[in-house]
Amino acid sequence: MSAYMFFNVSQFIDDEKMEKYRQHVFATVEKFGGRYLILGGDQIILEGEKDLEFPVLIRFDNKEKALAWYRSDEYQNIIQLRLDATIGNLSLIDGFVPE
């Protein structure tokens, strides 16, 4: 069952660190079989209030691969760049397909 890493970036606070993070993160995601499904983009709010400033959604084959990516040395070596560069949340969502 697919699993998704969902980043809800509410604010960018350090463009230089974010650029360094971007230079490396795509290769780490690819190495663990991840695929970006959403990377920012315009939004049309159909219900409720705007909540997402810069959404990022990455699909992995399963929860184990998503966690392996997150916990990998490759990602842990750059995670502090993202934490220093942004304010937001990260969730791991286990995919579910109803029968």
Secondary structure, DSSP 8 states (H G I E B T S, - for coil): --EEEEEEEEEE--HHHHHHHHHHHHHHHHHTT-EEEEES------SS----SEEEEEEESSHHHHHHHHHSHHHHTTHHHHHHHEEEEEEEEE-----
